[in-house]
């Protein structure tokens, strides 16, 4: 009886083996029980865990980013996704992962004009860098855009978040739907490594005197769940609710100032204007490609 009892006890090491490699690296197929995230992904896409015919490819990594959270992967993008340049690490950003799944060339050889073009066609992101001057602010619409503070100078300020001397860029946003939206830089810290500050103003010059709302750390503002999948130890992204109970009228146009903490780099950012709840929108976007299990290996 004792022998039978001992045989029935599970071997903890066999019950949960270590993953063969990092979840954010292309490699051999992973054991589905090595990590809860892997288990979730392989439930929908067995290819990622097929030990005989599968592999852990860019598509599996994309699911790590969209289903389990950008914060799991430590890479940051070498340059703005809207700029031609060196190949990007597919783990640096959700959009980069999607593009590199469609066209691996972008992450192995060069991020060329075709890769930049897929920012819009694959990720549905606007390539809108923002204007250095408030008076030249460029329109931005609901959705997401990649911008940059590189080379920007200071043109405004806000009420006390250490960005009064920092570089800034400007957008205009017109509220056209009677619905609450969240303006955010969610995932910017993860993707590009900067500490952003967001503020909304009534007009130019954009200063604390005509400030409607400002946020430095999303967790400490009016939208504490906006960046739902961010690393809980870092609150470097910003988020501001607008419309609905937060007071924008239909047809009202406001100025959006994107800046950075004075002690942070002037780098690239991802700006999002999404209907509430932003969590739901992100989950839908991540789940949209789960059924596409075919492996594309096309080359230009």
DALINMO-V911948 format. One record per pair of residues at least 24 apart in sequence whose C-alpha atoms are under 6 Angstrom apart, sorted by the first residue. I is the first residue (numbers start at 1). J is the second residue. Records with the same first field share a line. If there is no record, write none. Layout:
BEGIN
I=J, J
END
This chain:
BEGIN
24=61, 73, 91
26=56, 57
27=56
28=55, 56
29=54, 55, 56
58=101
59=101
62=97
65=94
66=286
69=229
71=230, 231
76=191, 192
77=191, 192
80=268
82=116, 127
84=111, 112
85=111
86=110, 111
87=111
92=191
93=191
95=123
130=169, 170, 171
131=169, 170
132=169
134=170, 204
137=170, 171, 172
138=171, 172
139=171, 172, 173
140=173
142=273, 274
143=272, 273, 274
144=271, 272
145=270, 271
146=269, 270
147=268, 269
148=267, 268, 269
149=266, 267, 268
150=266, 267
156=206, 207
157=207
158=207, 208
159=208
162=261, 262
163=260, 261, 262
166=262
168=258, 259
169=257, 258
170=256, 257
171=255, 256
172=254, 255, 256
173=253, 254
174=251, 252, 253
175=250, 251, 252
176=250, 251
179=243, 244
180=242, 243, 244, 276
181=241, 242, 274, 275, 276
182=240, 241, 273, 274
183=239, 240, 272, 273
184=238, 239, 271, 272
185=237, 238, 270, 271
186=227, 237
188=269, 270
194=264, 265
195=236, 260, 261, 264
196=237, 259, 260
197=238, 259, 260
198=257, 258
199=256, 257
200=255, 256
201=254, 255
202=254
END
